[in-house]
Amino acid sequence: MEFSELNAEERSYFDDSRLAVVKFAQSLGRLWPPADPDEGVRTLQLIHDAKLYDTVRYYQALSICLGDLMSMTSPLKWIHLEHDNGGGAFLQWKETDIALNVLIAFEKRVAAGEEIDVQNIFNGFIERAIEIEKAELE
């Protein structure tokens, strides 16, 4: 596995995704980005519940902004990860080899017919990173 900064294509995709979420939030009378991560989680929940679209791109935009919120409250940062199956954007926990694939957070749950609870997804990713780190230290 090789970690690096997001590449130009990923940065552009992320910027476009964030802009889309700004527009989604505005259409619901909300602000994005939020001053407070908890408010951001509530806003993402409202955007999801409004079911404005049903596309991979829409769910990835929500996932990118969820990752941004997680990086505001924890030692996670967006990185590019090259691995055996290719490469892509992940959230890296601290300076470890722990990488979380947040981009599919909404998409895979919607495809499975699961109810979306943004707060639960948010907490789950952070708890999972902590669990992995503890297991690696033992």
Secondary structure by P-SEA (a helix, b strand, c coil): cccccccaaaaaaaaaaaaaaaaaaaaaccccccccaaaaaaaaaaaaaacccccaaaaaaaaaaaaaaaaacccbbbbbbbcccbbbbbbbccccccccccccaaaaaaaacccccaaaaaaaaaaaaaaaaaaaac
